[in-house]
């Protein structure tokens, strides 16, 4: 009797538990993403891109072996890439730069198996976006842009693309993170970019494909994953639709490169220790470390030491987020900037402008025999400095091209030479004057890929 009573008491919580929820109607039993897929999938295409790489005779510059291999020719090599793209109207397809950026031949295959040749009309490596135009392609489906700033963590999304070339594939998931900028992420994220994070499986071949919401609208372009095996580990990233929309708009205007608004400021993240020094209750915003006299922020009244906290009431908590917020508005537009200083919070109207440009006429080539001969250089203008990840106040010259002895020395396009033998250089003429000294030993301070390097060699 006692044993039976104990068993009944043990079962009481189970009896009191709420009954399991089961479908109560045919509609509930047939819940499906199929209507969303039916609407969105026709506008997602497969992209087959190829490029021909001319390979140079490795003995061409060797004074001894060149005489024996003068007629030695290396046949060109063809490289192929596979990816996805999204039709966004007016015969335009948007994809990733790393899929089609250097392609010489682009073939687009629609979901209904129609095939068209594509012409690259805009390519921007920094944004990893490219826009392709399809000529004489009637009755094209297209996706509408969603407001990616309205997304919330937990929203349902679908990733549509062509993983591994198996054909159009749909995977489901949620928005698992917003405002991913690589802050603290090491090599997991490409620095200087701003992403939406999703756990919808994304695999090689999905690049350039669509991330859509439950309305079938485009919320992002799938671009990269975090993986140790090469396959999906549930952490994928997409370029937000609000940025994609501006890139497509500039392509439709006939531009071949995405022109970003220039802030003219260098900022640092406000962490916990800096927030305490500034008297903030919580870390927020980005602190202006330096500001150009030509900056539109300076024109609006902001100064060094001010903390930018929002653009158009949307938070700014990293340098990449500041760049992203500005890039989602058309050039020439005025945006509201919320900032903080010792006098409290303020709001300013900042006009979006392009960075001051250098002049191509300043290009010059070093002709002095030696390790620098064959360097074609340009002054370091603000827009070039920005694109190369250099500080606003950086000085130096940019390597536009390296041939002959300079190429063999190891100089590469995009290198920024700051000083030679500890003498600062800001123009090709200044560098030419230094190398004319005929030194036997050289010390070169330069930057490559945002990293400062000192090289020593004789010549």
N, C-alpha and C positions, 0 to 999 in steps of 0.2 A: 504493500500500500504506500509506504513512504517512498519507495523507488519510483512508483507510478506518478505520485504527486510531484516529485522533483523533475521528472521528464516533462510534465505538463507546464511547470513554471518555466523551464528552459525554452519551451516552444512559444511562450507568450509573446516575446518581442517579434518573432517571425509572423505570428498571426496578426499583430498590430501594424506591421509594415504596410506601406501603401501598395496597392496592387500594381503589377507591371503594366506599363503603357504599351498597348498593342494597336496597330492600325484598325480603325473603325469604319473606314470607307474605302471604296475602290480607288478614289483619288489619292488617299494617303498611301496606299500600297503601291501606287505607280509613280511616286515622286521620282523625278529624274532631271538630270542636267541636259537631256536631249534637246529641249526647245532652245536653250541658250547656244548649244553647239550648232544646231541647225541654222541659227541666225548668224553666228560669228565665223564658223569654220570656212565658208566659201571665200572669205576675204583674206585668208592666210595661205600663203603660197610657198612652194619649194623653190630654192635658188641653187642653181648650179653655176659656179663661177670658175674661171680659169685665167691664168696669166702665163705669159712666156718670159722666162728669165734668160737674158743673154749672159753667158758665162765667159769670163775673160781668160786669155792665155796667161797662166801664172808665171811664165818665164819672160813675159813681154818687157819688163823693166830691168831684168837682170843683165848686166853688161857682158857676162860670159855665156850663159846658157841661151840667151835670146838669139844668138847667131846660129845655134843648132835647131832651135824650135821656132824659127821665123814663120814657117808655114803650118805650124801645128794649130789646128782649130778644134775648139770644143763646141759640140752642137748645143743649141739652146735647150733649156729644160722647161717642160710645162708643169705647172703646179695647179691642182684642182682643189676646190673647197666646196663644201656642202653646207647649206644653212636654210633659214626660213626668212620670210618677209611678210609684211602686212600692207594690203592695199588701203590707202587712206583718202582716195578720191582724186579726180582730175588726172587719172592715169599714172599716179605716183605710188610707188611702193617704198616703204621704209624698212631698213634692216640694220645690221651692225656693220660698222666700218671693218672689223676684223673678218667679216665674211666676204665683202665685195670691194673693199677700199682700193686695192691695187689690181683689180681684175681687168683683163683686156677683152674678155668675152663673158657675157652674163645671159643666162637662159632662165626664164621664169616659167614655172609650171603651176597652173591654177588647180584648185581642188577638183574641178570638172574635167581635168586633163588637157585643157587648152594650153598651148605653149607659145611664148612670145620672147623675142629678144629684148633685152633691157639696156638702157643707156644710163650710165652713172652721171647724175647732174649735180649732186652735192656730196662731198665726203669730208667728214670731220673726225680725225683720229682722237682728239681730246675727249669728245663726247661719246665716242664709239658708235656713231650713227652715220648712216649713208642713205641717200634718197635716189631711187632709180625711176626713170620714166619709161613707160610702155607706150610705144607708138602704134596707132591703128589697132587698138584693143577695145572693141565696143562692149557695152553692157557689163562693165566690171562691178562686182560687189565691192563695198567699202565699209570699214568700221568707223564709227563715230568716236571722238575722244571723250573720255570721262574726265572729271576733275580729280586728278590724283591727290590733290591736297585734302580732298574730302574722305579719303580712305581711313579706315580704323583697323587697328590690329584685331584679328578675328574675322574680318570680312571674308566671305567665300570668293574664290577666284578659280579660273581655269587657265591652264597653260596649253597653247596649241602650237604645234610645230612639227618638224620632220626629224625626230631623233634617230641617229645612226643610219639615216637614209631608208628606214623601213616603210615610210609613207606617213601621211598625216596622222598624228596621234594627239589625243586629248588627255591631260592629267588634271586632277583636282586637288585643291588644298585651300589654305587660308593665307591671308596677309599675316606673316609672323613677325614682322618688324618694319619700322618706318625710319626715315632719316639715317640710313646707314651710310656713313661717309668714310669708313676706314679708321675712324678715331679709336686708337687702341687695338685695332684689328690686325696690325702687322702686315704680313704679306697676303692675308686672306682677301683683302679688298684692294682694288686699284686706287691709289691715292688721288685725291682731288676730285672724286666723283661722288654722286649722291644717288642712293638706290632705294628701291622698295625690296623688302625681303619676303620670300614666300617659301612654303614647304611643298608646293605643288612640284612633283618631280620634273626636273629639267636635265636633259642629257645633251651630249654633243650632237649638233644638228638642230637643236632647239634655238640656237642663237639667232636673233632677229625675229623670232616668232612672237605671238601675241599673248599677253596676260590680260584676260578679260574679266569683268565683273558679272554679276547675275542679271544685268540688263543686256549683256552682250556687247558692252562698250569697251574700248581699249583703255586699260589703266596703266600699261607699261609694255616695253619691249624687252623680252628676256635676253640677258646678255652674258651672264657668267654664273658659275657655281663654286662652292667650296667643296672640295673632294680630295680624298687621299687615294681613291681607287680608279678615278676617271669617270665613274658613274655618279648618279645622284645620291647624296647623303641627306637630302631634306633641307638643304640651305642653298637657295638660289636667289639671284638678284635680277631686278628689272629696272630699266631706265624709266622714270616716271613720265606719264603721258603729257603732263604740262610742259615739260622740256621738249619732248618729241614734237609736240604741236608747233612750237616756235621754229624748230629746225625745218619742219615740213613747210611752214609758211614762208620762210626765207628761200627755200628751194623753189617754191611756186613763183616767187618774185624774180627768179633767175640768178640767184647767188649760188656760187659753187663751193662756198665755205661758210660755216656758221659764224656769224659775227656776234660776239658776246658783249654785253654791257661791261664797262670798265669801272671798277670801284675806286681804284687809286689809293687803296688802304691796305696795310698789312695788319693782320689781327692775330690774337691768340685766344685760345679757349679759356673761359673763366672757370677754373676748377675750385675745389673746396677751399684751398689755402688762399687763393687770390680773392675769392668771394669774401672771406673773412677780412682781408686787408681793405676791401672796398666797402665793407659794412653791409654786405648783402646777407639776407637770411639763408638764401639758397644759391648754389651756383647757377648762373644763367648768362646767356649772351656771349659775345666775343669782344675783347678789349682791343681798341685801336692802338697799335704799337707805333705806327708811323703813318703819315698821310701825305700824299703828294699835293703840292700847291695847285695843281691842275685838276685834282680830284673833284668829281661832282658832289661828294660828301663834304669836302671842304667848302665848296660854294654854298652848300646848304647850312653851314655853320658848325659842323662837327669838327672836333679837335682830337689830338693825341690824348689818350687817357679816357675818352668817352667809351661807354659800353653799348654796343648795338644789341638790342634784345629781340627785335622783330621787324619784318618787312611786310607791310600790308596785314598786320596783326597775325602773321605766321611766324613761329619762333625761329631764331637763328642761334645755333649753339656750336657751330664749327665753321672754319673758313670755307670748306666746300659747300656748306649749307648756305652761306651768304652768297657765294657765286651762283648756286643753283636758283635761289629765290630771285635774284636779279635777272637771270637768263630766261625766266619764264614769262617775262614781259617784253613787249616790242620795244625796239630802240626808239628813243625820243619820248617815251612815256614818262610821266612823273609818278613815283611810288612813295608811299608813306613809310617813313623810317622812325621807329620808336627807339629812343636811346636814353641812357642814364649818365648823369655826371654828378658832381658834388652838390649841384642845386636841385637835384631830383630828376624826375622823368620829363622828357620832352618829345615832341613829334616834329619832324622836318619833312619837306617834300624834296625828293632828290630826282633830278632829271637823268635818265639813262643815256649815256653817250659811249661812243667807241673809244678805245685807247688811242692815244697819240701814236702815229705811225712813223717809222723810220723811212728813209728814202733809199730806193734801190740804186740811185746814182752813187751812193756812198760805197758800193761794193768795190773791192780792190783785191788784187792777187799779189802775194809775196813772190818776188822774182829773184831774191838774193840766193845764190847757191848754198845749199845746206839743208838741215832737217826741216826747215819751215817752207822751203820752196814748193810752190803749188797750192798753198793755202789761199782760198778765196774767203774774204772776211767781210762782215757787216758790223756796224756799231750796235750796241745792245740797247734797243729802244724799249719803252715800257711794254708795248704789246708783245714783243719777242721775249722779254724777260718773263712776262706772265706765262706765256705758253711753255717756256722752258723751266718753270718752277723756280725762277730766280727772285731774290728780294727786289723790291722796288728801287732801292738805292744801290743795287749792284752795278759795278763798273766792269768793263771788259769789251771784248769783241767776239762775235759769234762765227764759228766755222760754217760757212755755207757750202763749201766743197773742199775736198782734199784729194790732190792728185800727185803722182810722181813721188819725190822724196818725202813730202809731207804725209802722204798716205802710208808709205812704208814706215815712217816714224810712229804711226799709230793714231794720228788725229782722225776724228770722225765728224761727220755732219752733225751739228747741234752742240758740239763742244763749245763752252764759253771760256775763253782764255782771259784770265784776270791780270796776270803779271808774268813777266819773263825776267829771270835773274833778279827778282824782287823789285822790278821796275813796273809800275802799273801801266797798262795800255788801254786806251779807249778808242783807238782807230787803227786802221791798217797802216797808216803812215807812221804812227808811233811804234808799232811792232816792227815795221821795216827798219826804222832807225836803230832799234835795239839790236836786231840780228845783223846789221851791217857792222857791228863792233867786232865780229869775227871771233867770238869767244870759242874756246875749245870745249867748254862744259856749259850745260844749260840746265837751269831749273825753271820749270813751267808750272805755275799755279792755275788750275782750270777746274771747271765743273762739268760733270757728265751725269745725266739722269738725276739731277738735283743733288749729287754728292760731290763734295769738294775733294780734289785730288792734287797731290804734288808729285810731279815726275822729274827725274834727273837722268840726263843722258849726255853723251859726248857727240860731237859732230864737226 
